[in-house]
């Protein structure tokens, strides 16, 4: 039976934590402060990482933010190299995390359904 390593999960958490600090401080993007890192997954061989993010406000489109982050992935990877002690930092790929928006949309639908039930009962 092969033992499953916790290392990719630990490295993902480290990268997530460090990127949350690096992006607003060092990324030359006017919307960098609106980006929140929500998750990270590192491949078993530690060669690549999927980084998930959400946006604090609706002023930036998700597609635009994803393009900007993926364009800056090399710079961010290099910035991580100076901050973390790893043999090699994985290649970074950024993906918009729709779960926050989806949750807000579901909450509003639930609130609307409750309000409609109250008006029908009256």
Residue pairs with C-beta under 8 A, 6 or more apart in sequence:
5 44
7 46
8 41
8 42
8 43
8 44
8 46
9 42
11 42
11 46
11 49
11 86
11 90
12 39
12 40
12 41
12 42
12 49
13 40
14 84
15 40
15 42
15 49
15 51
15 80
15 84
15 89
15 90
15 92
16 37
16 39
16 40
16 51
18 80
18 83
18 84
19 37
19 40
19 51
19 76
19 80
19 92
20 36
20 37
22 76
22 79
22 80
22 83
23 32
23 35
23 37
23 69
23 76
24 32
24 33
24 35
26 75
26 79
27 72
27 75
27 76
29 68
29 72
31 55
31 59
31 60
31 65
31 68
33 56
34 55
34 56
34 57
34 59
34 60
34 65
35 53
35 54
35 55
35 56
35 65
35 69
36 53
36 54
36 55
36 56
37 51
37 52
37 53
38 52
38 53
38 54
38 97
38 99
38 100
39 51
39 52
39 97
40 49
40 50
40 51
40 52
41 49
41 50
41 52
42 48
42 49
42 90
43 49
43 90
46 86
46 88
46 90
47 88
47 90
47 91
48 90
48 91
48 92
48 93
49 90
49 91
49 92
49 93
50 93
50 95
51 69
51 92
51 93
51 94
51 95
52 94
52 95
52 96
52 97
53 65
53 69
53 94
53 95
53 96
53 97
54 96
54 97
54 99
54 100
54 101
55 62
55 65
55 96
62 96
62 98
63 96
65 96
66 94
66 95
66 96
69 76
69 94
70 93
70 94
73 91
73 92
73 93
73 94
76 92
77 89
77 90
77 91
77 92
80 89
81 89
